[in-house]
Amino acid sequence: MVAIKGRKNSNKNPPIFSHEFVIQNHGDIVSCVAITFVTGLMVQATSPWAYTFIAIHHNITSDIEDPTVPMKYTNGWKDACAVFFYLLITIVMHAVFQEYIFDKVSKRLHLSKVKLAKFNESSQLILFCILSVIWGIDIIIREDLLLNISSLWKDYPVPMSFSSKLFFIGQLSYWLHCYPELYFQRVKKEDIPSRVAQATIGLFFTLAAYAFNFQQVGILLFVLHYMGDAMLHGARLVHFVGKKEKMTRMAFLIANSAYIFARVATLAIATLVFLYGLSKVESAFDFAAGNFNNLVVRFSALSIIVGFQGYLSYVFIKRQIKRAQENAIPVQTTVKSKQKLKRKEGKKSAMSEDDDLPEVDQATKKKS
């Protein structure tokens, strides 16, 4: 009887254009909009219009007849059209991975509502971070950015390769898609400020690196940042899935080490490029040529990066101290305090705050 009722409730279709209908079918709706642009390429009247949204524009080597010379690109207003189209693709991909992978995995884990929200968040972020790291490392190897690090400032501003330009368009699309996902994923009101802050910070740094032609050093810093975040979200997933405490501790130990390394390496590279490298080749400010290498821009960029890394380090250290204090409390006292916090706030931290009972155990406890 329970299974039949569940099927009846799941098969009921909400009214068309209602909030529930849009939320349940937003992947299909957005995919139809994206297909409209693709279909526009097939019609001669709308082909130029659709091409503006789908293709990558502002190349500066189109007049070269040699096909062996790779295309080089700069930024421009048409990039906004491309970001909008790939924003639609990102929303569709988010819905596909959520429905066909993450939802099926979470159902088998029988997670509580709080754990389920954090599981979905970490799953989406770790997927994005891993893909960004792989893509960024491929660009670093192809353009020899790490071994020939002086290229980050010698030829500034350096035109972008096709892969680099598409990387930044993908990054901008992802961070922009986080805003409508607050509605599509039914994010709780208390979680919205942190999600908005995360998306805004990611969008700000990506747009700044792209607009001021610091794409190469930006790719290096993004790869380091995403590596640290991927390790932390991976450790959280191990905590959700794994049942052995030793495995969880080992995962967080590796993740914390990688996170600290990412902060130190980011500060080292940013200081080397903005404080030492670009100062050696400083030239006149030229907006038309995309040259922003002057004292004000360099020190502003370095100050923002150092301040952000300091904030991340402060939050990380504060969280580690809080966990150490909680682990020092006796087990019985910890259990009682968790029960009180669950009734009052319902909030939990990554290690101790995520230890609420799964839905199956909760139901058994209520019956008893």
Solvent accessible surface area in square Angstrom, and as a share of the most:
residue,aa,sasa,rsa
1,M,166,0.74
2,V,133,0.77
3,A,69,0.54
4,I,92,0.47
5,K,123,0.52
6,G,40,0.39
7,R,170,0.62
8,K,128,0.54
9,N,100,0.51
10,S,87,0.56
11,N,111,0.57
12,K,143,0.60
13,N,138,0.71
14,P,24,0.15
15,P,101,0.64
16,I,119,0.60
17,F,181,0.75
18,S,33,0.21
19,H,135,0.60
20,E,69,0.31
21,F,48,0.20
22,V,42,0.24
23,I,20,0.10
24,Q,103,0.46
25,N,43,0.22
26,H,15,0.07
27,G,14,0.13
28,D,93,0.48
29,I,67,0.34
30,V,16,0.09
31,S,28,0.18
32,C,82,0.49
33,V,63,0.36
34,A,5,0.04
35,I,105,0.53
36,T,78,0.45
37,F,15,0.06
38,V,63,0.36
39,T,64,0.37
40,G,8,0.08
41,L,66,0.33
42,M,154,0.69
43,V,75,0.43
44,Q,170,0.76
45,A,91,0.71
46,T,54,0.31
47,S,32,0.21
48,P,89,0.56
49,W,128,0.45
50,A,0,0.00
51,Y,120,0.45
52,T,28,0.17
53,F,35,0.15
54,I,33,0.17
55,A,18,0.14
56,I,19,0.10
57,H,23,0.10
58,H,47,0.21
59,N,51,0.26
60,I,92,0.47
61,T,18,0.11
62,S,76,0.49
63,D,122,0.63
64,I,82,0.42
65,E,169,0.76
66,D,67,0.35
67,P,127,0.80
68,T,113,0.66
69,V,62,0.36
70,P,89,0.56
71,M,89,0.40
72,K,62,0.26
73,Y,16,0.06
74,T,50,0.29
75,N,42,0.22
76,G,31,0.29
77,W,175,0.61
78,K,61,0.26
79,D,9,0.04
80,A,71,0.55
81,C,23,0.14
82,A,1,0.01
83,V,11,0.07
84,F,84,0.35
85,F,10,0.04
86,Y,56,0.21
87,L,28,0.14
88,L,15,0.08
89,I,63,0.32
90,T,29,0.17
91,I,8,0.04
92,V,29,0.16
93,M,89,0.40
94,H,21,0.10
95,A,15,0.12
96,V,63,0.36
97,F,51,0.21
98,Q,15,0.07
99,E,99,0.45
100,Y,128,0.49
101,I,79,0.40
102,F,24,0.10
103,D,46,0.24
104,K,117,0.50
105,V,62,0.36
106,S,8,0.05
107,K,151,0.64
108,R,202,0.74
109,L,49,0.25
110,H,93,0.42
111,L,12,0.06
112,S,4,0.03
113,K,153,0.65
114,V,34,0.20
115,K,30,0.13
116,L,60,0.30
117,A,37,0.29
118,K,40,0.17
119,F,9,0.04
120,N,32,0.17
121,E,45,0.20
122,S,0,0.00
123,S,2,0.02
124,Q,18,0.08
125,L,13,0.06
126,I,30,0.15
127,L,44,0.22
128,F,21,0.09
129,C,5,0.03
130,I,77,0.39
131,L,99,0.49
132,S,3,0.02
133,V,18,0.10
134,I,107,0.54
135,W,81,0.28
136,G,0,0.00
137,I,71,0.36
138,D,54,0.28
139,I,1,0.01
140,I,17,0.09
141,I,127,0.64
142,R,181,0.66
143,E,49,0.22
144,D,61,0.32
145,L,1,0.01
146,L,103,0.51
147,L,164,0.81
148,N,71,0.36
149,I,44,0.23
150,S,27,0.17
151,S,21,0.14
152,L,11,0.05
153,W,17,0.06
154,K,128,0.54
155,D,99,0.51
156,Y,28,0.11
157,P,40,0.25
158,V,39,0.22
159,P,57,0.36
160,M,8,0.04
161,S,21,0.14
162,F,98,0.41
163,S,31,0.20
164,S,4,0.03
165,K,0,0.00
166,L,43,0.21
167,F,0,0.00
168,F,0,0.00
169,I,1,0.00
170,G,25,0.24
171,Q,5,0.02
172,L,11,0.06
173,S,0,0.00
174,Y,20,0.08
175,W,18,0.06
176,L,59,0.29
177,H,3,0.01
178,C,27,0.16
179,Y,72,0.28
180,P,44,0.28
181,E,10,0.04
182,L,28,0.14
183,Y,90,0.34
184,F,27,0.11
185,Q,61,0.27
186,R,132,0.48
187,V,21,0.12
188,K,96,0.41
189,K,174,0.74
190,E,104,0.47
191,D,49,0.26
192,I,57,0.29
193,P,89,0.56
194,S,74,0.48
195,R,56,0.21
196,V,50,0.29
197,A,49,0.38
198,Q,67,0.30
199,A,2,0.02
200,T,65,0.38
201,I,62,0.31
202,G,13,0.13
203,L,35,0.17
204,F,102,0.43
205,F,42,0.18
206,T,0,0.00
207,L,92,0.46
208,A,31,0.24
209,A,14,0.11
210,Y,10,0.04
211,A,46,0.36
212,F,77,0.32
213,N,19,0.10
214,F,16,0.07
215,Q,6,0.03
216,Q,32,0.14
217,V,6,0.04
218,G,5,0.05
219,I,1,0.00
220,L,7,0.04
221,L,20,0.10
222,F,22,0.09
223,V,8,0.05
224,L,23,0.11
225,H,40,0.18
226,Y,6,0.02
227,M,81,0.36
228,G,1,0.01
229,D,27,0.14
230,A,13,0.10
231,M,73,0.33
232,L,34,0.17
233,H,27,0.12
234,G,17,0.17
235,A,3,0.03
236,R,43,0.16
237,L,32,0.16
238,V,45,0.26
239,H,29,0.13
240,F,15,0.06
241,V,76,0.44
242,G,21,0.20
243,K,202,0.86
244,K,138,0.58
245,E,110,0.49
246,K,174,0.74
247,M,102,0.45
248,T,8,0.05
249,R,154,0.56
250,M,111,0.49
251,A,19,0.15
252,F,15,0.06
253,L,109,0.54
254,I,87,0.44
255,A,0,0.00
256,N,24,0.12
257,S,63,0.40
258,A,27,0.21
259,Y,16,0.06
260,I,89,0.45
261,F,128,0.53
262,A,2,0.02
263,R,10,0.04
264,V,94,0.54
265,A,17,0.13
266,T,4,0.03
267,L,62,0.31
268,A,60,0.46
269,I,25,0.13
270,A,0,0.00
271,T,52,0.31
272,L,63,0.31
273,V,1,0.01
274,F,7,0.03
275,L,83,0.41
276,Y,113,0.43
277,G,0,0.00
278,L,0,0.00
279,S,45,0.29
280,K,130,0.55
281,V,57,0.33
282,E,85,0.38
283,S,55,0.36
284,A,85,0.66
285,F,110,0.46
286,D,61,0.32
287,F,153,0.64
288,A,101,0.78
289,A,62,0.48
290,G,10,0.09
291,N,20,0.10
292,F,15,0.06
293,N,2,0.01
294,N,33,0.17
295,L,99,0.49
296,V,111,0.64
297,V,27,0.15
298,R,8,0.03
299,F,93,0.39
300,S,52,0.34
301,A,21,0.17
302,L,20,0.10
303,S,70,0.45
304,I,76,0.39
305,I,17,0.09
306,V,67,0.39
307,G,45,0.44
308,F,36,0.15
309,Q,9,0.04
310,G,39,0.38
311,Y,128,0.49
312,L,27,0.13
313,S,36,0.23
314,Y,134,0.51
315,V,45,0.26
316,F,18,0.08
317,I,97,0.49
318,K,123,0.52
319,R,97,0.35
320,Q,51,0.23
321,I,93,0.47
322,K,96,0.41
323,R,23,0.08
324,A,63,0.49
325,Q,114,0.51
326,E,40,0.18
327,N,121,0.62
328,A,84,0.65
329,I,74,0.37
330,P,92,0.58
331,V,118,0.68
332,Q,143,0.64
333,T,70,0.41
334,T,24,0.14
335,V,70,0.40
336,K,130,0.55
337,S,44,0.28
338,K,66,0.28
339,Q,85,0.38
340,K,123,0.52
341,L,85,0.42
342,K,89,0.38
343,R,203,0.74
344,K,164,0.69
345,E,108,0.49
346,G,25,0.24
347,K,121,0.51
348,K,25,0.11
349,S,14,0.09
350,A,12,0.09
351,M,49,0.22
352,S,21,0.14
353,E,38,0.17
354,D,0,0.00
355,D,65,0.34
356,D,17,0.09
357,L,72,0.36
358,P,41,0.26
359,E,85,0.38
360,V,79,0.45
361,D,65,0.34
362,Q,48,0.21
363,A,47,0.37
364,T,85,0.50
365,K,127,0.54
366,K,170,0.72
367,K,178,0.76
368,S,122,0.79
